[in-house]
């Protein structure tokens, strides 16, 4: 038996419920639900995550996720490996890729890349009838407002509604397209004017700016991507579908194009779900990734559309993932109390999972205000190393180090164009 040392005190006994108060990450090493392997937590134990498993156990109110991190801290690596690993559980993924980063992952997973370019031959119809009338009208309102960079006037909003109804009626079994909407607005029909208790000339004048805003997608520099029926033969059953918008470059309209792509994607996912239900089989869970999400959130109308999409996530079985560099990217378009700021806060409120990589000191106040981080969590965020992130899952927080396999390092490497690689894949930093 060991004799006590001079001055030694007996140990203090306590339950783990009390002991976890000593440090915010102490007390639970994981989420207590099955999921894909992400990495190691502060204890060094395996850390797993799956929003659907957590929702089933009432540990999450919704599946949506926001990932925030500076360039170079491996947030893209997390997204790509998360998609790659979720495939084991039968999940499928759709990615809107403005930087052409996901092609290697798509190839490895047997996925498909849909590359869109101005004047190209591949088109996606954002007004697909699969999205239903409300989905079509929501997209028209959002894209038109973003193109005009202002809120729609009541006459413009009503004009879009009656133009859509007319085009839908005349399309029969076909799908309406943006050029048809533009034509209906520029040359309104008598029944449209009667519906709004006005005359044709007055309606044409009231909706002219809206028509010209949409016309850029049909005849201007953005033509040839969303201005016709969806190109036949696209493999929408692939485990990963990537919509590559990199040919657009840094166009100020990229946010509008990303929204059109997301609307088409949402309609396609909804149709797949309906088909599965008709056949009596479970529909696959979908991970929908919007990279460079700040481009979409910078427009009020588009941000409103995105928020509505977030609220549809549970009905569609979809996890929406928005990737940002900084949290302030969401709020930069508006002052405190503005509609833009309210939308940003609403998106964050609808994202039950927030993954925070290293942020500069000037972002700390925003993290405190928008996410309610504790003092200890705020102190940790600027010190996070590459691959390390603070995971806020529901009401709990975890410090997680993302881990990569040798195979995954090759798939997620975004530095290949900048660095002359001579080392083996195992030596590529995570």
N, C-alpha and C positions, 0 to 999 in steps of 0.2 A: 504494500500500500504506500502511495506517495505521501510524504509528509508535507503539510502546507508550508510555503515560504513565509519569511518574516513580512508582516504587513499585508499578506494576501487576504482578500475578502471572498466570501462565498459567492458563486455565480448567481445572477438574478434570473428567475424563471418568468417567462411571459409567453403568451400565445402569439402565433404569427399575425393574427389580426391586429394586435398591439404593436408588434415589431415592425410592421410595414410602414408605420408612421415615421420611423427614423429617417427614411430617405424615400423620395417619391417613386423610385423604380424598384424598391425592395418590396417583397411580399407576394408577387406572382411572376413566374418566369415565362408565361405564355398566355394565350387567350383561352385555353381550356376547350378548344374545339378543333376538329380535324381541318386540314388545309394544306396548301402547298408550302414547301420549305422556302423560307425567305433568307434566313441567316441565323446569327446567334445574338441572343439578348445580352443584357448587362451581366448576367450570371455565367455566360458561356454556354448556355443550353440552347437547344434547337428552338427556333421561333417559327410558328406556322400561321398562315392566314388564308381564310376563304370567307368572303362576305355572305355567301348564301348559307354556309354552315352556321355562321354566327347569327344570321337573321332567323334561321330555324330554331335556334336556341334562345331567341329573344335577347341576344347580346348586342345586336345592332338594329336600329330602326330603319335603315336603308342601306343599299349596297354602294352608293356613289363615293368616289375618291378624288381628292385633290392632292397633287404631288408638286411641291415647291422646292426649288434648289438652284443655286448658282451654276453657271456653266463649269463643267469639269469636276463636279462632285458625284457623278455616276447615277443621276436620277434616271437617265435613259436606259442604263443597264438594268435597273430595277424593273422598269416597265417591260422591257423585252424578255427578260428571264421569267417574269411573272406570267406573261402570255405563254411562253414556251413550256413552263412547268404545269400550267393549268390545263394544257392539252391532255395530260395524263388522266384528268378527271372528266374529259369530254367537253370542256369549255371551248368555245370558238371565239375569235377576236376579229374586230373590224377597226382599222386604224386610219385616221386621216393624217397623212404624212406630208407636211409642207417642205421638208428638207431632204427627202429621198434617203432615209436612213434604215428603212425596214425591209428592203429587198432581200438581204442575206437571210434574215429571219424567215421571211415568207418562203424562200427557196428551201430552207432546212425543214420547214413544217409542211411542205407540199401545198403552200398557199398560192395566192394569185396577187399580182400587182396591177392595178388599173391606173395607167399613167395618162393623165389629162394634160393637154396643152392647148393654148389658143390656136384656133384654126385646125385642130386635130381631127382625127377620124373617130375617136371614141367619145361617146356622149352618155351622160347620165341625166335622166329626166327628174328634176326635183319635185315636179308636180305629179308624180306617179299617183294614179288612182288608188294604189294600195295604201296610201297614207290617209285616205278619206278626205272629205271636203274640208273639215276643220283643220286637218294637217296642211292641206294645200293653201288655205286662206291664211293660216298662221305664218307659213313660209313667205307668201307674197307680201304680207304686211312687214315682216321683219327685213327682208331683203330690200324692199322699196325704201323703207325708212333709212336703212344703212346707206343705200345708194344716194339718197338725197341729203344725208347727214342731218336729219331733223325728224321731228315727229310728224306723222301724217296728218293732214287736215281732214276734218270729217268728210268732206266731199271726196277726197282721194281714197279714204278707207272704204266708203260706200261704193265708189267706182270700181275698186278692186273686187269687191264682193259680187256686184252684178255682172262684171266682166267674166269672173270665174264661173258663175252659174250659167251664163250664156254659152261659154266655151265647153263646159261639161255637157250641157244639153245637146250641143251640136256635134260633139265628138262621138256620141253613141257609145260603142264598145271600145273605142280608142281612148287614148290618154290625152289630156290637155297639155299644151306646151307653152313655154314662155313667149315665143313669137306670136302665138295666137292671142295671148292675153294683151300683149303690146298692141296688136292690130285692133283688138276690141276697144282698147282705151283711146287710141288715136282716131278711130272712126266708129264711135258708139252707134249701136242700133237703137231703133225707136223703142223697143221693149225695155232696154236698159234705162232710157230716159224716163219712160212711164213709171217704171218701178221706183224711181227716186223723185217723182213728181217734178220733173224739170224737162227742158228740151234738149235736143241732141247737141246743138251748138254750145250751150252752157255746160253740159256735161263734158264735152271734149276739151273745153278750155280749163275746166276745173281739174281734170285728170292728166293734162298734158305733161306736166313735170314728172309725175309718177311714171307715165309711159316712157318718157325719155330716159329716166333713171334705169328702168328695166331693160331698155333697148340696148344698153351697153353690153349686156350679157348675150345679146342676139346678133348685133351687127357691128359692135365696136371692137375694142382691143381684147375683150374677154369672150368673144364668140367661139363657138365650136366645142364647148364643154358641157353646157347645161341648156342648150337651145334646141333640143329635139328629142325624139323618142330614145329610150335607152338602147344602146348598141346590143344587138343580139349575140348570144354565145358567151357571155361573161359567166365565169364559174362562181356563182354565189353560194355554192355548197362547200367551198373550200374551208379548211380549218382556220385560215387567216386570210382576210381580204384587206389589202392595203390600197388606199386611194392616194396616189402620188400627185401632189400639186406643185412639185418643185420647179416645173417649167415656168410657173408664174413669177418666180423670184420674190422680190420684196415689194410687190405691188401693194398699194394701199387698199386695193380691193380684195386682197387675199382672204380677209375675214368673211367677206360676202361669199366667196367661192367655197370656203370651208363650211359655211352654213348650208349652202346648196348641196354639197356632198353629204353632210350629216343628215339632211332631210331625206335624201334619196336612200341613204343607208338605213335610217330609221324605218322607212316604209318597207324596205326589203326584209328587215329583221321581223317586222310585224307580220308580213306575209308568210315567212317561214314558220312562224309560231302558229298561225292559223292553219297552215297545211298540216303541221304535226298534230294539232288538235283534231282535225278532220279525220286523220288516219289513226287516231287513238294512241299515239306514241308521245312521250315527253319531248318537248322542244329543248334544244341545247341552250344552256346559259351563255350569254353573250357578254364579252368585255369590249366596250366601245371606247377607244382612246382618241382624244383630241389633243394632239401635240401642238405646242405653241398656242395654247388656249387663250392667251391674252389678246390675240388678234380678233377673236370672235367677241370676247367680252367688251371690247372697246366701243362697240356700237350698241346704243340703248335697245333698239328693236331686236337686234340679233341676240343680245344678252337675255332679253325677255323670252325669246324662243328657246334659248338654251336652258333657262330655268324651267320652262314648261317640260322640256325633255327630261330634265332631272326628276321631275315629279311623276313622269311616266315609267320610271325605271322598274319599279316593283311590278307593275302590270305587264311589262314586256319581259321581265326576267333578265334585265340588262344592268350591268355595272358601268356607269359612265365614269371615265377617268380623264380629268383635265390636268395637263402638265404646264406649269408656269416656272419662270425664272425667279420671280419675287411675288410676294403676296400683294404688293402695291400695284402690280400689273392689272389687277382686277379693279382697283379703285382709281387709277390714274386719270380716267376719262371724266371724273366728276368730283365736285367738292363734297365736303361732309354734309350729309343730309340730302344730297341730290338723288335723283332717280338712279343714276349709275352706281352710287355708293350703296343704295338700298338693294339693288340687284346683286352686287358683289357679296353683300352680307347674306342675302338669300341663298346664293349658290353655296356659300360656305356652310350655311345652316343645313342645307340639303345633302351635304357631303359628310357622312358619319365617320369616314376615315380620312384623316389628314396626315400626310407624310411630309415632314419638314427636314430638308437637308440644310447644310450650312447657309446662313443668311448674314449679310453684312450688318454692322451695328445700326445703320439708319432704318432697318426694317423691324427692329425689336419692338418699337411702340405699336406698330401695326399688328404684330403677332399678339401682343398683350390685349389690344382692343378688339380685334376680330376673332381671335381664337381663345382668349381667356387663359393664356399660359400662366403658370405659376412663376414666381421669381426664380426658383431653381431651374425650371425649364428654359426660361429666357436667358439665363446665364450660360446654359449648355449650348444653345443653338449656334452662336458664333464660333464655338470651339469644335464643332463636329468635323471629323476628318472625312476624307474621300470614302464614300460607300457607307458612312454612318448616318443614321437618320433618327429623328424623334417621331415615333408613330403615335398618333392620337386616334384611338379606336373607341368610339363611343365616349365614355367618361374616363377611360383609362389611358395612360401614357406609358410608352416603352422605348428604351434605347436599343436600337437594333443595328447590327453590322451585317450588311448584305454580303452574301458569299456566292462566288461563281465557280463553276466547274471549268476545266480546260476547254471543253467543247464550246461552252457558252461565251468564254472570253473572246473567241473569234467572231461569234455572231453579234456581239454587242459593241465591238470596238468602233468608236466613232472618231478615233484619232488617226486612222490609217492614211488619210489624205494629207496629214500634217507631219507625220513622223515616219522616218525610214526605219521600219521594223527589222531588227536583226536577231532579236532574242526569240526564244521559243514562245508559243502561245501561253504556256504556264507562267511565264514571267511578266506578261502584260498586266499592269496594275488594274485593279478592279474599280 
